[in-house]
Amino acid sequence: AGSPALLRGSGIAAAEFRWQPVSGLSSFRSANTLASPKDTTRYYLIVTSSEGCTDTADLRVNVLPLPSAAAGNDAKIFSGQSVALNGMAGGGDYRYRWTPDYKISDPFVLSPVVSPEESTHYVLGVESAMGCGTATDTVWVRVLKAVKVPNAFSPNGDGINDYWNIEALNTYPEADI
């Protein structure tokens, strides 16, 4: 899909060339033309000699789909939890793989379970088995750390609980205290 195919009628002695259907062709009255159909299309070349004799040949231009990747919605989990990714791949015959293969059940399935210890971008890569290109999409799995809020502190300089420190608060940049 998206790339033209050269249709060749050259090498034929003829007074007139006519390609049908004309949609998707760069020229329908020349021996050679570029075809860019949106879907698989059968083209016919009608050749007429200078004596008025005609002959017809046909060929089919197969339009192979481009691969597509959809990694799914971003997710939030608490540290130690898991989440299933919901990838989708399209474009006919294809291969797919998730990267990185960090804390992932199986990088070669569309819905693996991930258990990252840190927030991670997972990328779904889809490659056409027919050589029609690749597609990627990314999903963000944010790992939320457990917040431990102390209910007291003793700023007396003895080195024990001298500061009110909320562990893992830096993983919540939108937090307001």
N, C-alpha and C positions, 0 to 999 in steps of 0.2 A: 504494500500500500504506500502511495506517495512517491513512487519512483517510476519513470517512464520505461516502456519497452519499445525497442526498435522493431518495426514491422518492415520487412524487406521484400520488395517485388522487383528488385533490380536484376539485370541479366535476362530480362524478358523483352523481346522485340515487340513493342506495341505502340500504337498511336495514342492510346488513351488508357489511363489508370483511374479507377474509382473504388474507394474503400467505403464499406458500409458496416455498421452504422457510423455516422460521422462524429458523434459525441465522443469527446475525449481524445480526438486526433489533432495533431498539429497541422496536418494537411490531408485532405481526403482525395486530392487529384494528382498526387505524385507517386512515383514508384515506391519510395521509402517514406515512412512517416513515423512519428513518435506517438505511441498510445499511452494515455494516462487514465484508464477507466477507474471508476470508484469501486466497481464490483467486477467479478469475473465476467468476461464478455467474449463472444464469438464474433470475429471480424471476417468479412468477406472482401476479397479483391476481385473486382470484375475488370478484365483486360480486353480491350478491343483493338484489333489489328487495323492497319490502314485499309485493308480490303473489307472491313466491316464484320469480321468474324469475332465472336466473343467466347471467353472461357472464364470460369470462376474457380477460385481456390479459397479455402477458409482455414482459419487457425483460431485457437482459443488462447486468450491472455488470462492466466490465472492470477487473481489478486489475493496475495497472502496477507493475513492480518498482522498488524504490528503488535508486539507484546505490550501488555499493560500490567502495572503493579499498583496495588492499594494495600498499604501496610495496616490500615485500621486506625482507630482512634487512640490518641495518647492515653496513658493510664497512670494512676497514682497507686502506690502500694506502700504499706509500712514495712520497715526493715524486717526481713525474715519471712515475708509473704511471697506468694507467687501470683502470676497472672497469665492467662492464655492470650496470645496475640491472635488477631483475626485478620490474617492476610487474604488477599484475593489476587489471582493471576488470570490474565486473559491473553488471547491472541493465537489461538490454535494450539499447535504442538509446542510446548515450552518446557524449560527446566527452571527451577527456582531454588533460592538459597537465602537464608538469613545470615547477616553478619552484624556484629562479631558473634562468634559462637561462644560467648561468655554467659555462663549460667543459663543455658538453653537446653531444653529436653531433646530436640532434634532439629538442626538447622535446615533440613530438607523436607519439612512438612509445612503446610500453610498456616496451621494453628498450633505452634509449639507453646510450651509452658516455659516462662522465664522467671528466674528468681535472682535478679541482680542484687548485689550488696550496695552498689552505688547507682545513682541515676544514670541511665544509659540510653543512647540512641540506637535502635535496631533498624537495619536497612534490609528491606526485601528486594532482592534482585531477581528479575525475570528475564530469561534469555530465550529467544526463539530458536527452536531446534531446526528451523528451515533457513536460518541465516538472515532473518528479517530484523535483527537488532536486539537491543536490550531496553529494559525499563526498570526504574527503581523508585521506591517510595520509603519514607522514614516514619517510624513511630517513636515517641519519647516515653520511656518508662521512668517516672520520677519516684525515687525511693525516699519516703518520709521517715525520718528517724524519730524514735520515741522521745518525747520531751519530758524531762524530769524537772519539775518545778519544786524547789525546796520550799517548805512552809516556814522556815526560820533561818536566821544566820546570826552569828555573834562576832561583830567586827571589833574584837577586843585585842587584836594583834598577837594571839597565841598560835596562829597558823592553822587553826581548825575552824572551818566554816566562817572565815573572815570576810568572804565575798559572797554576794548573792549571784550565783552562777547557774544559768539555765542551760544544761547540756543539750546539744543538737539544735539550739535555737537558730543557728546560722543556716539550717536547711529550710527555714521558713522566712525568706526575705521579705514577705509581706506582713510579717508579725508586727504588732504594735503593742508596746508595753507602757 
